Amino acid sequence: MENATRQKLAAVAREKALKPFHGYLEGQGSNLAPVIRHFPKWTLKDADKLWCAAFVYYCCIEAGFVIPYRPDECITCHLAGCLGWEEYAVRDARIAYHRREAAFWPGAGNIVLYDRVFIGQEHDHIGIVLEAENGVLAAAEGNVGNKSGIIYRPIDGHIRAYIRIPDGYQYESAV
């Protein structure tokens, strides 16, 4: 199997965001089955309007990263939840976790965690960085208006943190 890289993750994320995936839209059924297939207890109805983190996980798997949907490091939820991604990154020493305040500039294939984008709460959205320049972040995101797409956002206080999975990463249980 070809090693997973952040560059490959960014390319996969761009392709998948432009598909586009979508939940139930007026007159259209959901096409999220490939995105949620890794989460055995989720149905298309369960995922509707709640699938941004599942989209990130799907892209990581498609890019060749080997990560279980619920790593041991996830305490609160699995990787279909934004909080699950933060718990995972903070507890696996091989994964770089950078708070927004840190001296860190995101690159293609990093994961971005947002606060207060949609529901005024922490951990309410997530995406995959495609590029960052001139104070603007381009990210492949799922569940923006219940669709995937490439979204341009200012690099501002809505960004909670960045997660950088190392190239070639394969999960190993800490237990």
Secondary structure as UniProt FT lines:
FT   HELIX           6..17
FT   TURN            26..27
FT   HELIX           33..36
FT   TURN            37..38
FT   TURN            40..41
FT   HELIX           44..47
FT   TURN            48..49
FT   HELIX           52..62
FT   TURN            63..64
FT   TURN            72..73
FT   TURN            79..80
FT   HELIX           82..91
FT   TURN            93..94
FT   STRAND          96..99
FT   TURN            100..101
FT   TURN            108..109
FT   STRAND          111..114
FT   TURN            122..123
FT   STRAND          125..133
FT   TURN            134..135
FT   STRAND          136..144
FT   TURN            145..146
FT   STRAND          147..154
FT   TURN            157..158
FT   STRAND          159..164
FT   TURN            167..168
//
